[in-house]
Amino acid sequence: SFFSSSPFYMGLTELHGQDLLFLSLNPATQRLLKVNSPSFPALGSQLMTGPVLAFWREKYEQCMAEGGRLSFETTFGEGEAARWLQVYMSQVNQGDHDRPRFSFITHDITEERKQQEILTSQRQLLETVSEHVGDVIWMADTNSGDILFVSKAYERLWGKSRDSLLANRATFLEPIHPEDRART
């Protein structure tokens, strides 16, 4: 039931000569590969292009070389349909004729990656803007007190590295006169 209803891409694969043999794919994986419930087993060369097949075969070989477990991120598809995937694969047994067999579960992390790209872009913009301002710009988490960002002007004006401040936020108040610290 979990296998057939899961939004995760899951399946069982076997190395088959220079090809892959998909022993089973859950419906989510079938939709991702745009196959209409073919009977399994099905050869990878029937379900995907040569370069895609070569990439996945290489990953299964890497999994064996790393002790039977492998985790990695990759993209699948092109253009607007491209998806970021977090893949977990595990060698489960040797199968028939000593062919290595693997299970895989793959999670679509496209939205998380898009959000990370937005945050990175916003941080770069903040860095660029703050470089052109003579004052120290900083941001802190009001709940934890952690300093999230401090501009390069901090180093120029206070003579301390930003890394030292981010490592120990208590140093933030050191350059401020003791009578003025209560107002910060």
C-alpha positions as CSV (number, residue, x, y, z in Angstrom):
1,S,0.0,0.0,0.0
2,F,2.8,2.5,0.9
3,F,4.7,1.5,-2.3
4,S,1.7,2.1,-4.6
5,S,0.4,5.3,-2.9
6,S,3.6,7.0,-1.9
7,P,4.5,10.4,-3.5
8,F,8.2,9.2,-3.3
9,Y,9.7,7.7,-6.4
10,M,10.5,4.1,-5.5
11,G,11.5,0.9,-7.2
12,L,13.6,-2.2,-7.5
13,T,16.3,-2.4,-10.2
14,E,18.9,-5.0,-11.3
15,L,22.1,-4.5,-13.3
16,H,21.5,-6.3,-16.5
17,G,24.6,-6.4,-18.8
18,Q,25.1,-2.8,-19.9
19,D,21.4,-2.1,-19.2
20,L,19.2,-1.8,-16.1
21,L,16.3,-4.1,-15.5
22,F,13.5,-2.4,-13.6
23,L,11.8,-5.1,-11.7
24,S,9.2,-2.8,-10.3
25,L,8.4,0.9,-10.2
26,N,5.7,2.5,-8.1
27,P,3.0,4.7,-9.8
28,A,4.8,7.9,-8.9
29,T,8.0,6.7,-10.6
30,Q,6.0,5.6,-13.6
31,R,4.5,9.1,-13.9
32,L,8.0,10.7,-13.6
33,L,9.3,8.4,-16.4
34,K,6.1,8.9,-18.4
35,V,5.4,5.2,-18.7
36,N,1.8,3.9,-18.6
37,S,2.1,1.0,-16.2
38,P,4.1,-1.3,-18.4
39,S,4.5,-4.8,-17.2
40,F,7.6,-5.4,-15.2
41,P,10.4,-6.3,-15.5
42,A,11.2,-3.7,-18.1
43,L,14.6,-2.7,-19.5
44,G,15.9,0.8,-18.7
45,S,16.7,1.3,-22.4
46,Q,13.0,1.0,-23.0
47,L,12.2,3.7,-20.5
48,M,14.9,6.3,-20.8
49,T,17.5,7.7,-23.2
50,G,21.1,6.5,-23.5
51,P,22.8,9.3,-21.5
52,V,20.2,9.1,-18.7
53,L,20.6,5.3,-18.6
54,A,24.4,5.6,-18.5
55,F,24.1,8.1,-15.6
56,W,21.9,5.8,-13.5
57,R,24.0,2.7,-14.3
58,E,27.1,4.6,-13.1
59,K,25.3,5.5,-9.9
60,Y,24.4,1.9,-9.2
61,E,28.1,0.9,-9.8
62,Q,29.1,3.7,-7.4
63,C,26.7,2.4,-4.9
64,M,28.3,-1.1,-5.0
65,A,31.8,0.5,-4.7
66,E,30.7,2.4,-1.6
67,G,29.5,-0.6,0.3
68,G,26.0,-0.9,-1.0
69,R,24.5,2.5,0.0
70,L,24.5,5.8,-1.8
71,S,22.8,9.1,-1.4
72,F,23.1,12.1,-3.9
73,E,21.2,15.0,-5.4
74,T,20.5,15.2,-9.1
75,T,18.2,16.8,-11.7
76,F,15.8,15.0,-13.9
77,G,14.1,16.4,-17.0
78,E,14.7,19.7,-18.8
79,G,13.4,23.2,-18.8
80,E,10.3,24.0,-16.7
81,A,9.7,20.3,-16.2
82,A,13.1,19.7,-14.6
83,R,13.0,18.4,-11.0
84,W,15.7,18.3,-8.3
85,L,15.8,14.9,-6.7
86,Q,17.4,13.5,-3.5
87,V,18.1,9.9,-4.2
88,Y,18.8,7.1,-1.7
89,M,19.8,3.7,-3.1
90,S,20.7,0.5,-1.4
91,Q,22.0,-2.8,-2.8
92,V,19.6,-5.4,-1.5
93,N,20.9,-8.7,-2.9
94,Q,22.5,-10.4,-5.8
95,G,19.4,-11.5,-7.6
96,D,19.4,-14.1,-10.3
97,H,22.6,-15.0,-12.0
98,D,24.7,-12.9,-9.6
99,R,23.2,-9.7,-10.9
100,P,23.3,-6.9,-8.3
101,R,19.9,-5.7,-7.2
102,F,19.0,-2.4,-5.7
103,S,16.1,-0.6,-4.1
104,F,15.7,3.1,-4.5
105,I,13.6,5.9,-3.0
106,T,13.8,9.4,-4.4
107,H,12.3,12.5,-3.0
108,D,11.5,15.6,-5.1
109,I,13.3,18.5,-3.5
110,T,12.6,21.0,-6.3
111,E,10.7,23.5,-4.1
112,E,13.3,23.4,-1.4
113,R,16.1,24.1,-4.0
114,K,14.1,27.0,-5.5
115,Q,13.7,28.5,-2.0
116,Q,17.4,28.1,-1.4
117,E,18.2,29.8,-4.7
118,I,15.9,32.7,-3.7
119,L,17.6,33.0,-0.3
120,T,21.1,32.9,-1.9
121,S,20.1,35.6,-4.5
122,Q,18.6,37.8,-1.7
123,R,21.7,37.4,0.4
124,Q,23.9,38.3,-2.6
125,L,21.8,41.4,-3.2
126,L,22.1,42.4,0.5
127,E,25.8,41.9,0.3
128,T,26.0,44.1,-2.8
129,V,23.8,46.9,-1.3
130,S,25.6,46.8,2.0
131,E,29.0,47.2,0.3
132,H,27.9,50.6,-1.0
133,V,26.7,51.9,2.4
134,G,29.2,53.2,4.9
135,D,27.3,52.1,7.9
136,V,27.2,48.7,9.5
137,I,24.1,46.7,8.5
138,W,23.3,43.7,10.5
139,M,20.4,41.3,11.0
140,A,19.7,39.1,14.0
141,D,17.1,36.4,14.9
142,T,15.0,38.1,17.6
143,N,14.2,34.8,19.2
144,S,17.6,33.3,19.5
145,G,19.7,36.4,19.3
146,D,21.9,34.8,16.6
147,I,23.4,37.2,14.2
148,L,22.3,36.2,10.7
149,F,24.2,38.9,8.6
150,V,26.6,41.7,9.2
151,S,28.0,43.9,6.4
152,K,31.7,44.2,5.5
153,A,31.6,47.7,7.0
154,Y,31.8,46.0,10.4
155,E,35.3,45.0,9.7
156,R,36.4,48.4,8.5
157,L,34.7,50.4,11.3
158,W,35.3,48.1,14.2
159,G,38.5,46.4,13.2
160,K,37.2,42.8,13.8
161,S,36.3,40.1,11.3
162,R,32.7,39.2,10.6
163,D,33.5,35.5,11.0
164,S,34.6,36.2,14.6
165,L,31.4,38.0,15.3
166,L,29.3,35.3,13.7
167,A,31.2,32.7,15.8
168,N,30.7,34.6,19.1
169,R,27.8,37.1,19.1
170,A,28.9,38.4,22.5
171,T,31.7,40.3,20.8
172,F,29.1,42.5,19.0
173,L,28.8,44.8,22.0
174,E,32.5,45.1,22.9
175,P,33.2,48.3,20.7
176,I,30.1,50.0,22.1
177,H,30.6,52.3,25.1
178,P,29.3,50.6,28.3
179,E,26.8,53.4,28.9
180,D,25.3,53.0,25.4
181,R,25.0,49.2,25.4
182,A,21.6,49.2,27.1
183,R,20.1,51.0,24.1
184,T,21.3,48.3,21.6
